[in-house]
Every structure is written in structure tokens, then in C-alpha cells.
Amino acid sequence: MPEFVSADTPCGGLGALQEGGSITGRSARVPSGFWIMRIEVTFFSERPIILPWDYLDWLQGIFYRAMERGIPQLAHRVHDEGFTGGGKRYKLSTFSLLYPERYQVVSGGLRVEGILRWWISSPLGRVIEAVALGLLSEPEIWLGQYRVQVGEVRVVPIPQFTSPMTLITLSPIFVSTGERDAAGRFQKRFLSPGEPDFVRVLNENARRKAEAVWGRVPEGELRFEWLGRPESKLITVNHFRVRGWMMSFRVSGPRELIEIGYEAGFGERNAQGFGMVRMEGVDGE
């Protein structure tokens, strides 16, 4: 199970943050016993931003820099070591795409204006606390080459996890498998929701994450029903082309595995901005 570092944070805390509440200032503390799993962040720019199609590297940079400002020791643990489950290491965090107030499709991306909304999630409350503290410590941050204002950070209430649940992606779900080509070379292959291996890998991934968080694996498997037609998204992240899927789906099975998918992300590359979901009718989207 993860061990958490303690830290004195010179930028203050999150005292005004309560479930469903928000804060824009820098001073306060987390109430005793309060556990944060998901936040919604708003950014604002006084001038239009040209957002390229491939901007997840920008968000990943914001995520880690904010965590390092908030709780430096934890940021190094998450980035450099991660947490082990089933022989693999996980960052146990995820974030959404950006959702602009207004946008227009232009050559190479989107021209966005007004408020930008961004969600961040983790089963480790200390991670979310560190990111929130880091964001609140700086009134402005860099989004690529654009200087944007940090508006507010709002705590998203923890939902009641049931089986089944209807979930909607906030960032594409990426799933892959390893196989050998005709020459015997091992290579990764992207999977699509129509392939049986897609669900198999999702289950294996969720079980390993559960072991990393709780030190045990819940019994049973997740079952998925795709609602509507999944939409393919080909995105470059860390100089690597990744195909993920935006979709709505109904998931049933062990509630702990549903919870870990909701909080840590479904599928792979979650800490690079893949696999984040929201509940139908929740999270303000």
C-alpha cells in the first residue's frame, strides 16, 4: 500500500475547500479527516488561445509542476517511483482534456476563449491536495506559450459507487496489448472497444491498480456495455502516437474496481491524460 510523506507547505492549505465548494485564495488548511479525490480547475485568458490538437504534454507539465510546488517530496515519489501493483508501477492519477467555454476549429487545432475547465483525479487524496496547493500558490501559469490565470479550484464530491454505473469519458481511454510480428519482434498494438482483449486488459489494469492502492485485489471482474459508438482519437504524447477512445459506457462488477477506474483512470497512460471518466449527470459537465 502507498506510504505518504508529510510536508510543511509554505503556500498554505485548502481550508475553504469543502465538497462542492471552491477557493481562489492561498491561505487555509484541509479540515481534519477530509479526503479529496477529484478537483475541477478553471483557467482564464484575456486573449484567445490557439490550442493544438496535441496539448496533453502541456497539461502533464502543469500537473507535475503544481504538485512539486504543493508537496515537493510527494511529487518526486509519484513521478520517479510510482506505486507497485501486480509487478507494474502506476502514478495513480489522471486528468481530463480541456473543456473551453467557447471554441472554433482552426488549422491545426482550436481557437478557444473564455473559461477553460480541467479535472484532475487520484485515489490518493494527498496527490490531489498537493496539486491544488500548487495551483493556488500561483495566480498565473503557463499553458504552452500562453499565460493563463488560475480561476478557482473546486472539490468534486465523491460519488456513491454502485453496480452498474453509467460513465462518460473526459479523456480518451487507451488500451494496448503486446504481440510478436511475422519476424518475431515484440510490439505494442492499440486495441479498440470491439475487441475482446480490450475488456480483458481493462480488467487486468484495474486489478493491478487496486493492489497498488489497497494491497489486495477484489474478487470478480468488470463487465462493460458500450453506449453508442466509441469515437477514436489519435493523439501525440511524449513524441508517441497513441490511439484512445471517447465514449459512454455502462460498467458493472466489483464496486472497488469501478471506484479505482473512476479515481485513477481506466486503461493505460492515465498520468499522461488518458482514461478519465465522469458519472452521468455529475462533475458539472
Secondary structure, DSSP 8 states (H G I E B T S, - for coil): ---------TT---TT--TT-EE-SS-----TT----EEEEEEEEEEEEEEES--HHHHHHHHHHHHHHH-HHHHHIIIII-EEETTEEE---EE---EEEEEEEETTEEEEEEEEEEEEE-S-HHHHHHHHHHHHT-SEEEETTEEEEEEEEEE-------SSEEEEESS-BB-EEEEE-TTS-EEEEE--TTSHHHHHHHHHHHHHHHHHHHSS--SS--EEEEEEEEEEEEEEETTEEEEEEEEEEEEES-HHHHHHHHHH-SSB-GGGT---EEETT-TT-
